[in-house]
């Protein structure tokens, strides 16, 4: 069994900076899929820093491993 825990980093313009409803799903910036949280966080920080002055742009880290293998949550 692999210890790989996939993470997706993505972002885009949101309707309200306090929430996570993206304005245009077709315009999402898919930064990439990463093998661990540390590399995903590094990519997230880099992407978020590029848009730091735009409150309507938001980047997130999605824990794909939790969606793909929900039984891993019990560990």
TORTIPA-807836 format. One line per 5 residues: their letters; for each residue y, z, x of C-alpha. Coordinates in Angstrom, 2 decimals. Layout:
N
A = Y:Z:X | ... $
END
This chain:
75
XXXXX = 0.00:0.00:0.00 | 3.43:-0.96:1.31 | 6.32:1.44:1.81 | 8.74:-1.42:1.19 | 11.32:-0.44:-1.43 $
XXXXX = 13.29:-3.49:-2.49 | 16.98:-3.18:-3.38 | 19.33:-5.80:-4.83 | 23.05:-5.79:-4.02 | 25.27:-7.63:-6.49 $
XXXXX = 28.75:-7.52:-7.86 | 31.41:-9.15:-9.94 | 34.39:-8.68:-12.17 | 33.98:-5.94:-14.81 | 35.82:-5.53:-18.12 $
XXXXX = 36.66:-1.90:-17.40 | 36.49:-0.30:-13.93 | 34.98:2.84:-15.49 | 31.94:0.89:-16.77 | 29.49:-1.74:-15.60 $
XXXXX = 29.90:-4.59:-18.11 | 30.35:-7.77:-16.09 | 32.81:-10.35:-17.45 | 30.89:-13.48:-16.37 | 27.22:-13.19:-15.49 $
XXXXX = 27.28:-16.74:-14.15 | 29.86:-15.71:-11.56 | 27.96:-12.68:-10.21 | 27.95:-12.43:-6.44 | 24.32:-11.88:-5.46 $
XXXXX = 24.69:-10.43:-1.98 | 20.94:-10.26:-1.40 | 17.65:-8.40:-1.62 | 16.97:-5.80:1.06 | 13.78:-4.03:2.18 $
XXXXX = 15.25:-0.51:2.16 | 18.17:1.49:0.85 | 19.90:1.81:4.23 | 20.29:-1.94:4.70 | 21.25:-2.39:1.04 $
XXXXX = 23.92:0.29:1.35 | 25.33:-1.39:4.45 | 25.56:-4.73:2.59 | 27.08:-2.98:-0.45 | 29.75:-1.29:1.68 $
XXXXX = 30.66:-4.59:3.32 | 30.92:-6.44:-0.02 | 32.83:-3.62:-1.72 | 35.26:-3.35:1.20 | 36.21:-7.02:0.84 $
XXXXX = 37.42:-6.35:-2.72 | 38.74:-2.80:-2.29 | 42.19:-3.73:-3.64 | 40.80:-5.27:-6.86 | 39.87:-2.48:-9.29 $
XXXXX = 38.07:-4.94:-11.59 | 35.56:-5.97:-8.92 | 32.51:-3.77:-8.64 | 29.41:-3.97:-6.43 | 26.19:-2.06:-7.08 $
XXXXX = 22.83:-1.37:-5.48 | 19.92:-1.92:-7.88 | 16.68:-0.13:-7.02 | 14.30:-3.04:-7.71 | 11.31:-1.04:-6.52 $
XXXXX = 11.81:1.35:-9.45 | 11.71:-1.54:-11.91 | 8.79:-3.33:-10.25 | 6.67:-0.24:-9.63 | 7.70:2.57:-11.98 $
XXXXX = 4.75:4.69:-10.81 | 6.59:5.11:-7.47 | 9.07:7.40:-9.24 | 6.42:10.11:-9.36 | 6.32:10.32:-5.56 $
END
